[in-house]
């Protein structure tokens, strides 16, 4: 599934964030913030430190508490394996990547039953293909401890140098499990969280462990494990009933809450119940968005299916205008880049 045609654009290399903002002298919470308001069709530009004043007392901000794993492990000087997602049967989805100089590209080789030797004496057995890119596989040892010892963060070609795993963690990270950082939460700092709470804005957690990026070939997001705890579900309902707004921090949060709503026996607008398990739900204009009122997110690549979610929230015309404005003003894309707040 490709992104909406109206949202097609070329991402110029100079708009890519090649390193964390701290490396260029900008604090984590000092990135640029674009705000779009669906009702007025208006776009404004801010610093992320202005976020508390852009939200209202009584709003609920829902964050993803998944921590980022160092999910890339070198098989050889040319071949790398990216550990994506833990499956219910104990296997993992993995992607094989081949070095191409500046970065890596999907490796189309591999055979079912093949055993790949990894650092530290571990063995990775490929069980069979899950998609054109991903394999089901099993490691000869416990994967999370192994990755914490032998892995490094997944890095694509636009990030020119390696950075420690701490650069890929958000202030909300509690449970390691994501192959790639839930990056919408990265600009938050302790002072921003304090300012939000002091203004009367509530923060509530969900967990969704993100798999590897789905940018190539217009692929849909893969199934991912999620957990919407009972307290968060209750806060969503309470916020709605009291006239507040539910603001998701990241597309992962929208996916988790929309899945929980679909699983709710009531199934009405905003009726989010506690839920946990696996989600294959893809948010599009056709499915609509019923669990959240707003979204804080990064700037998504031209082929990203996340653009469907943005269009579902604010319409294709406004999102297209936002992306033109972001490019004109030099906003930075990707996980170390700037952010976009969509408000109703």
C-alpha positions as CSV (number, residue, x, y, z in Angstrom):
1,X,0.0,0.0,0.0
2,X,1.5,3.3,-1.1
3,X,1.0,6.7,0.5
4,X,-1.8,8.9,-1.0
5,X,-0.8,10.3,-4.4
6,X,-1.6,13.8,-3.3
7,X,1.0,13.5,-0.6
8,X,3.8,12.5,-3.0
9,X,6.9,14.6,-2.7
10,X,10.7,14.5,-3.0
11,X,12.7,14.5,0.2
12,X,15.8,16.6,-0.5
13,X,18.9,15.3,1.2
14,X,19.6,18.5,3.0
15,X,16.3,18.1,4.9
16,X,17.4,14.8,6.5
17,X,18.6,14.9,10.1
18,X,21.9,13.2,9.9
19,X,22.6,13.2,13.7
20,X,20.8,13.8,17.0
21,X,20.1,17.6,17.5
22,X,22.5,17.5,20.5
23,X,25.3,16.9,18.1
24,X,24.6,20.2,16.4
25,X,24.3,22.2,19.6
26,X,20.5,21.9,19.9
27,X,19.0,20.5,23.1
28,X,16.8,17.4,22.8
29,X,13.7,19.6,23.4
30,X,14.8,22.4,21.2
31,X,13.7,21.0,17.8
32,X,11.2,22.8,15.6
33,X,7.5,22.2,16.1
34,X,5.0,22.7,13.3
35,X,1.3,22.9,14.4
36,X,-1.6,22.3,12.1
37,X,-5.3,22.9,13.1
38,X,-7.7,20.8,11.1
39,X,-10.8,23.0,11.9
40,X,-9.2,26.2,10.7
41,X,-6.9,24.7,8.1
42,X,-4.1,26.8,9.8
43,X,-0.4,26.1,10.1
44,X,2.0,27.7,12.6
45,X,5.6,27.3,13.5
46,X,7.1,27.0,17.0
47,X,9.9,25.5,19.1
48,X,9.1,22.3,20.9
49,X,9.6,24.0,24.3
50,X,6.3,25.8,23.5
51,X,4.3,22.6,23.5
52,X,2.8,22.9,27.0
53,X,1.3,26.3,26.1
54,X,-0.2,24.8,22.9
55,X,-2.1,22.2,24.8
56,X,-5.0,22.8,27.2
57,X,-5.6,22.0,30.8
58,X,-7.6,18.8,30.8
59,X,-5.9,17.3,27.8
60,X,-4.5,13.8,28.0
61,X,-1.2,13.1,26.4
62,X,-0.7,9.3,25.7
63,X,2.9,8.2,25.3
64,X,4.7,4.9,24.2
65,X,6.9,3.5,27.0
66,X,8.7,1.0,24.7
67,X,12.5,1.2,24.9
68,X,14.7,0.8,21.9
69,X,16.9,-2.3,21.6
70,X,20.3,-2.4,19.9
71,X,18.7,-4.6,17.2
72,X,21.4,-4.7,14.5
73,X,24.0,-7.5,14.7
74,X,26.8,-8.0,12.2
75,X,26.9,-11.5,10.6
76,X,30.0,-10.6,8.5
77,X,31.7,-7.5,7.1
78,X,28.9,-7.3,4.5
79,X,25.8,-8.9,6.0
80,X,23.8,-7.6,9.0
81,X,20.7,-9.0,10.7
82,X,18.1,-6.6,12.1
83,X,16.0,-8.2,14.9
84,X,12.5,-6.8,14.4
85,X,9.7,-8.4,16.5
86,X,9.3,-11.2,19.0
87,X,6.5,-13.6,17.9
88,X,4.1,-15.4,20.3
89,X,5.8,-18.8,19.7
90,X,9.2,-17.6,20.7
91,X,10.6,-17.0,17.2
92,X,11.6,-13.6,16.0
93,X,11.0,-11.7,12.8
94,X,14.4,-10.6,11.4
95,X,15.6,-8.8,8.3
96,X,18.9,-9.5,6.5
97,X,20.6,-6.4,5.2
98,X,23.6,-6.1,2.8
99,X,26.1,-3.3,3.1
100,X,26.1,-1.0,0.1
101,X,28.7,1.6,1.1
102,X,26.8,4.4,2.7
103,X,24.3,2.1,4.4
104,X,22.5,-1.2,3.9
105,X,19.8,-2.5,1.6
106,X,17.5,-5.6,1.9
107,X,19.4,-8.8,1.2
108,X,17.3,-11.1,-1.0
109,X,19.3,-14.2,-0.3
110,X,19.0,-16.8,2.5
111,X,17.3,-20.2,2.6
112,X,14.9,-21.9,5.0
113,X,16.9,-23.9,7.4
114,X,20.1,-21.9,6.9
115,X,22.1,-21.3,10.1
116,X,24.0,-18.0,10.4
117,X,26.8,-17.8,13.0
118,X,26.7,-14.6,15.0
119,X,29.2,-12.9,17.4
120,X,29.6,-14.6,20.8
121,X,29.0,-18.1,19.4
122,X,25.2,-17.6,18.9
123,X,23.5,-19.3,16.0
124,X,20.5,-17.9,14.1
125,X,18.4,-20.4,12.2
126,X,16.1,-19.1,9.4
127,X,12.8,-20.9,9.6
128,X,11.0,-19.5,6.6
129,X,10.0,-16.2,5.0
130,X,7.3,-14.1,6.7
131,X,7.2,-11.4,4.0
132,X,9.5,-10.6,1.1
133,X,11.9,-8.9,3.5
134,X,11.4,-10.6,6.8
135,X,12.3,-14.1,8.0
136,X,11.0,-16.1,10.9
137,X,14.1,-17.1,12.8
138,X,15.3,-18.6,16.1
139,X,18.4,-17.7,18.1
140,X,20.3,-20.3,20.1
141,X,20.2,-18.0,23.2
142,X,17.8,-15.5,24.8
143,X,17.6,-12.6,22.3
144,X,17.1,-9.5,24.5
145,X,20.2,-10.2,26.7
146,X,22.1,-11.1,23.6
147,X,21.2,-7.9,21.8
148,X,22.1,-5.8,24.9
149,X,25.6,-7.3,24.8
150,X,26.3,-7.7,21.1
151,X,23.9,-5.5,19.2
152,X,24.0,-1.9,18.0
153,X,21.2,0.5,17.1
154,X,19.7,0.1,13.6
155,X,21.1,2.9,11.4
156,X,20.2,3.8,7.9
157,X,22.3,5.6,5.4
158,X,21.0,9.1,6.2
159,X,22.6,8.8,9.7
160,X,26.3,9.2,8.8
161,X,27.8,8.0,12.1
162,X,27.0,5.5,14.8
163,X,25.4,6.8,18.0
164,X,25.1,5.0,21.3
165,X,21.8,3.4,22.2
166,X,21.0,6.2,24.7
167,X,20.6,8.5,21.7
168,X,17.7,6.3,20.6
169,X,15.8,6.2,23.9
170,X,12.9,8.5,24.9
171,X,12.4,9.9,28.4
172,X,9.4,7.5,28.6
173,X,11.3,4.3,27.8
174,X,10.6,1.6,30.4
175,X,10.4,-1.8,28.7
176,X,13.0,-2.7,26.0
177,X,11.4,-4.1,22.9
178,X,11.4,-1.8,19.9
179,X,13.7,-2.4,16.9
180,X,13.5,1.3,16.0
181,X,12.8,4.2,18.4
182,X,9.3,5.5,18.9
183,X,10.8,8.7,17.8
184,X,7.8,11.2,18.4
185,X,8.6,11.0,22.1
186,X,12.3,11.8,21.6
187,X,12.0,15.6,22.1
188,X,10.4,15.3,25.5
189,X,12.6,16.3,28.4
190,X,12.1,16.3,32.2
191,X,11.3,20.0,32.0
192,X,8.7,19.6,29.3
193,X,7.0,16.8,31.2
194,X,7.0,18.9,34.4
195,X,5.6,21.9,32.5
196,X,2.8,19.7,31.0
197,X,1.8,18.3,34.4
198,X,2.0,21.7,36.1
199,X,-0.4,23.1,33.4
200,X,-3.0,20.4,34.3
201,X,-2.2,18.1,31.4
202,X,-2.3,14.4,32.2
203,X,0.3,11.9,30.8
204,X,-0.7,8.2,30.4
205,X,1.3,5.2,29.0
206,X,0.7,2.6,26.4
207,X,3.3,0.2,25.1
208,X,3.8,-0.8,21.4
209,X,7.0,-2.4,20.4
210,X,7.9,-1.1,16.9
211,X,9.4,-3.4,14.3
212,X,11.8,-2.5,11.5
213,X,10.9,0.3,9.2
214,X,8.3,-0.3,6.5
215,X,9.5,2.3,4.0
216,X,10.6,0.0,1.1
217,X,8.1,-1.0,-1.6
218,X,5.2,0.8,0.1
219,X,4.8,-2.1,2.6
220,X,2.1,-2.0,5.2
221,X,3.2,-2.0,8.9
222,X,3.8,-5.5,10.2
223,X,2.0,-7.0,13.2
224,X,3.3,-5.5,16.5
225,X,2.7,-6.3,20.2
226,X,0.9,-3.7,22.2
227,X,-0.6,-3.1,25.6
228,X,-3.2,-0.5,26.6
229,X,-3.4,-0.8,30.4
230,X,-6.7,-0.4,32.3
231,X,-5.7,3.0,33.9
232,X,-5.0,4.5,30.5
233,X,-8.2,3.2,29.0
234,X,-10.1,4.8,31.9
235,X,-8.3,8.1,31.5
236,X,-9.2,8.2,27.8
237,X,-12.8,7.8,28.6
238,X,-12.7,10.3,31.5
239,X,-10.9,12.9,29.3
240,X,-13.5,12.6,26.6
241,X,-16.4,12.8,29.0
242,X,-15.0,15.9,30.7
243,X,-14.4,17.7,27.4
244,X,-10.7,17.3,27.1
245,X,-8.7,16.1,24.1
246,X,-6.7,12.9,23.7
247,X,-3.3,13.6,22.1
248,X,-1.2,10.7,20.9
249,X,2.5,11.0,20.9
250,X,3.5,9.0,17.9
251,X,1.7,6.9,15.3
252,X,2.4,3.8,17.5
253,X,0.1,5.2,20.1
254,X,-2.6,5.8,17.6
255,X,-2.3,2.2,16.4
256,X,-2.5,0.9,19.9
257,X,-5.5,3.0,21.0
258,X,-7.4,2.4,17.7
259,X,-6.8,-1.4,18.1
260,X,-8.1,-1.2,21.7
261,X,-11.2,0.7,20.6
262,X,-11.9,-1.9,17.9
263,X,-11.6,-4.6,20.6
264,X,-14.0,-2.8,23.0
265,X,-17.4,-4.4,23.3
266,X,-19.0,-0.9,23.2
267,X,-17.2,0.1,20.0
268,X,-18.4,3.7,20.1
269,X,-16.5,6.8,19.5
270,X,-13.7,7.0,22.1
271,X,-14.7,3.8,23.9
272,X,-11.3,2.5,24.5
273,X,-11.0,-0.5,26.8
274,X,-7.9,-2.2,28.2
275,X,-6.4,-4.5,25.6
276,X,-3.1,-6.3,24.9
277,X,-1.9,-8.6,22.2
278,X,-0.9,-8.2,18.6
279,X,-2.2,-5.5,16.2
280,X,-2.3,-5.6,12.4
281,X,-4.5,-2.6,12.2
282,X,-3.6,0.0,9.6
283,X,-5.2,3.5,10.1
284,X,-6.4,5.1,6.9
285,X,-9.1,7.6,5.9
286,X,-11.3,4.6,5.2
287,X,-11.0,3.2,8.8
288,X,-11.0,6.7,10.4
289,X,-9.6,7.7,13.7
290,X,-12.0,7.5,16.7
291,X,-9.7,7.1,19.8
292,X,-7.6,10.2,19.6
293,X,-8.2,13.9,18.8
294,X,-4.7,15.0,18.0
295,X,-1.2,13.6,17.2
296,X,2.4,14.6,17.8
297,X,4.5,12.9,15.2
298,X,7.7,13.2,13.2
299,X,7.9,14.1,9.5
300,X,7.4,11.0,7.5
301,X,9.1,9.8,4.3
302,X,7.4,10.2,0.9
303,X,6.4,6.5,0.7
304,X,5.5,6.0,4.3
305,X,2.1,4.4,5.0
306,X,2.0,6.6,8.1
307,X,0.9,9.4,5.8
308,X,-2.5,7.6,5.5
309,X,-2.9,8.0,9.3
310,X,-2.2,11.8,9.0
311,X,-4.7,12.1,6.2
312,X,-7.3,10.3,8.3
313,X,-6.8,12.9,11.1
314,X,-6.5,16.1,9.1
315,X,-7.3,15.4,5.4
316,X,-4.9,15.1,2.5
317,X,-5.1,18.8,1.5
318,X,-4.0,20.1,4.9
319,X,-1.2,17.5,5.3
320,X,0.1,18.3,1.8
321,X,0.2,22.0,2.8
322,X,2.0,21.1,6.0
323,X,4.7,19.1,4.2
324,X,5.2,21.9,1.6
325,X,5.6,24.4,4.5
326,X,8.0,22.0,6.3
327,X,10.2,21.7,3.3
328,X,10.2,25.4,2.6
329,X,11.1,26.3,6.1
330,X,13.9,23.6,6.3
331,X,12.4,21.3,8.8
332,X,14.4,18.1,9.4
333,X,13.1,14.6,8.7
334,X,13.6,11.2,10.4
335,X,14.1,10.0,13.9
336,X,16.5,12.8,14.9
337,X,14.4,15.5,13.2
338,X,11.6,18.0,13.9
339,X,8.0,17.2,14.9
340,X,4.5,18.0,13.8
341,X,1.5,18.5,16.1
342,X,-1.9,17.9,14.5
343,X,-4.7,19.4,16.5
344,X,-8.5,19.3,15.8
